[in-house]
Amino acid sequence: MLPLEIVKPHSSRLRVERSTYVDKARALLGLVGLKGFEGRFPWELSGGMQQRASLCRALIHDPSLLMLDEPFAALDMFTREELWVVLQDVWLMRRPTVILVTHDLREAVFLADRVLVMSARPGRIIAEQTVEFERPRRLETTYEPAAVAIVHRLREHIGAARSSEG
């Protein structure tokens, strides 16, 4: 809500927008599991909660494109997996196009319909893998043989690219 706090506070149009955005923000916070933390400052939240709040900030204006660069990398495995499910739920409800940059192959297989593997410098696409598991996906899916096979194929592409670079 910070951008709305900074602009002209006495505009009647802004008051209408502000109340609309407050409602949207509360709904988003509830969607990502932060209901009841609306008045907290960032330093009062755990890393996972801060990532959930970041996701809310990214979604407040209903973007058609959501670009995420390693959004869960600094989190422990359990929190990361919880947020995969949150992101999947958000996607199922809102359906933005999401471009997710990640080094976590399980994360890619869980979240993506299509995974592109890029080379190092110069960055170029060296492989493409579709992921055709039903949605909503369960975390357990990432340990099933079909998902593990996809992870291994992606790893092989990455390994081949690294060995040809050296």
C-alpha positions as CSV (number, residue, x, y, z in Angstrom):
1,M,0.0,0.0,0.0
2,L,3.0,2.3,0.3
3,P,2.7,3.8,-3.2
4,L,-0.8,4.9,-2.3
5,E,0.4,6.5,0.9
6,I,2.9,8.6,-1.0
7,V,0.6,10.2,-3.6
8,K,-1.9,13.1,-3.1
9,P,-3.7,12.1,0.1
10,H,-6.6,14.5,-0.3
11,S,-7.9,13.5,-3.7
12,S,-11.4,12.1,-3.6
13,R,-10.5,9.8,-6.5
14,L,-7.6,8.5,-4.5
15,R,-9.8,7.8,-1.5
16,V,-12.0,5.6,-3.7
17,E,-9.0,3.9,-5.2
18,R,-7.4,3.5,-1.8
19,S,-10.4,1.7,-0.3
20,T,-10.5,-0.6,-3.4
21,Y,-6.8,-1.4,-3.0
22,V,-7.2,-1.9,0.7
23,D,-9.8,-4.5,0.0
24,K,-7.7,-6.1,-2.7
25,A,-4.6,-6.1,-0.5
26,R,-6.5,-7.8,2.4
27,A,-7.9,-10.4,0.0
28,L,-4.4,-11.1,-1.4
29,L,-2.9,-11.3,2.1
30,G,-5.6,-13.9,3.0
31,L,-4.9,-15.8,-0.2
32,V,-1.2,-16.1,0.6
33,G,-1.8,-16.9,4.3
34,L,-1.0,-13.6,5.9
35,K,-4.4,-12.7,7.2
36,G,-3.9,-10.9,10.6
37,F,-0.5,-9.5,9.6
38,E,-1.7,-6.5,7.8
39,G,-0.2,-4.0,10.2
40,R,3.2,-5.6,10.5
41,F,6.4,-4.0,9.3
42,P,8.7,-6.1,7.0
43,W,11.3,-6.6,9.8
44,E,8.6,-8.2,11.9
45,L,8.0,-10.9,9.3
46,S,9.9,-14.1,8.7
47,G,11.6,-14.6,5.3
48,G,8.7,-16.7,4.0
49,M,6.2,-14.2,5.1
50,Q,8.2,-11.4,3.4
51,Q,8.1,-13.4,0.2
52,R,4.4,-13.8,0.5
53,A,4.0,-10.1,1.0
54,S,6.2,-9.5,-2.1
55,L,3.9,-11.7,-4.1
56,C,1.0,-9.6,-2.9
57,R,2.8,-6.4,-4.0
58,A,3.4,-7.9,-7.4
59,L,-0.3,-9.0,-7.8
60,I,-2.1,-5.9,-6.4
61,H,-2.5,-4.3,-9.9
62,D,-3.7,-7.6,-11.5
63,P,-0.7,-7.9,-13.9
64,S,-1.1,-10.1,-17.0
65,L,2.6,-10.9,-16.7
66,L,4.4,-11.8,-13.5
67,M,8.2,-12.1,-13.7
68,L,9.9,-13.9,-10.7
69,D,13.6,-14.2,-10.4
70,E,14.6,-16.8,-7.8
71,P,11.8,-15.7,-5.5
72,F,12.2,-18.7,-3.1
73,A,15.9,-19.2,-3.2
74,A,16.7,-17.8,0.3
75,L,14.1,-19.9,2.0
76,D,14.3,-23.3,3.7
77,M,12.9,-26.2,1.8
78,F,9.6,-26.5,3.7
79,T,8.8,-22.8,3.4
80,R,9.8,-22.9,-0.3
81,E,7.5,-25.8,-1.0
82,E,4.6,-24.0,0.8
83,L,5.1,-21.0,-1.4
84,W,5.2,-23.2,-4.5
85,V,1.6,-24.2,-3.6
86,V,0.7,-20.6,-2.8
87,L,2.0,-19.5,-6.2
88,Q,0.2,-22.4,-7.9
89,D,-3.1,-21.4,-6.1
90,V,-2.7,-17.7,-7.1
91,W,-2.0,-18.8,-10.7
92,L,-5.1,-21.1,-10.8
93,M,-7.3,-18.2,-9.6
94,R,-5.8,-15.3,-11.6
95,R,-4.0,-17.0,-14.6
96,P,-1.3,-14.4,-15.3
97,T,1.5,-15.5,-17.6
98,V,4.4,-16.3,-15.2
99,I,8.1,-16.3,-16.1
100,L,10.0,-17.9,-13.3
101,V,13.8,-18.0,-13.2
102,T,15.0,-20.8,-10.9
103,H,17.9,-23.1,-10.4
104,D,15.7,-25.6,-8.6
105,L,14.6,-28.3,-11.0
106,R,11.9,-29.7,-8.8
107,E,10.5,-26.2,-8.4
108,A,10.4,-25.8,-12.2
109,V,8.7,-29.2,-12.7
110,F,6.1,-28.4,-10.0
111,L,5.2,-24.9,-11.2
112,A,5.8,-24.9,-14.9
113,D,4.0,-26.1,-17.9
114,R,7.1,-25.5,-20.0
115,V,10.7,-25.4,-18.8
116,L,13.4,-23.7,-20.8
117,V,17.0,-24.5,-20.0
118,M,19.5,-21.7,-20.7
119,S,23.2,-21.8,-21.3
120,A,25.7,-19.7,-19.5
121,R,27.2,-16.7,-21.4
122,P,25.9,-15.9,-23.8
123,G,22.5,-16.9,-22.5
124,R,20.6,-18.9,-25.0
125,I,17.9,-21.6,-24.8
126,I,19.4,-25.0,-25.2
127,A,16.5,-27.2,-24.3
128,E,12.7,-27.1,-23.8
129,Q,10.7,-29.5,-21.7
130,T,6.9,-29.6,-21.4
131,V,5.4,-30.6,-18.1
132,E,1.9,-32.1,-18.5
133,F,0.9,-33.0,-15.0
134,E,-2.7,-32.2,-14.0
135,R,-3.4,-29.1,-11.9
136,P,-3.6,-28.5,-9.1
137,R,-0.4,-30.3,-8.6
138,R,0.6,-32.0,-5.3
139,L,4.1,-31.7,-3.8
140,E,4.2,-35.5,-3.8
141,T,4.1,-35.4,-7.6
142,T,7.7,-34.1,-7.7
143,Y,8.8,-37.4,-6.3
144,E,6.9,-39.6,-8.7
145,P,8.9,-41.4,-11.5
146,A,7.5,-39.2,-14.3
147,A,8.6,-36.0,-12.5
148,V,11.9,-37.4,-11.5
149,A,12.6,-38.4,-15.1
150,I,11.9,-34.8,-16.2
151,V,14.3,-33.5,-13.6
152,H,17.0,-36.0,-14.8
153,R,16.5,-34.9,-18.4
154,L,16.8,-31.3,-17.5
155,R,19.9,-32.0,-15.4
156,E,21.4,-33.9,-18.4
157,H,20.9,-30.8,-20.7
158,I,22.5,-28.6,-18.1
159,G,25.4,-31.0,-17.6
160,A,26.0,-31.3,-21.4
161,A,26.0,-27.5,-21.7
162,R,28.5,-27.1,-18.8
163,S,30.9,-29.7,-20.2
164,S,30.8,-28.1,-23.7
165,E,31.6,-24.7,-22.2
166,G,34.8,-25.8,-20.5
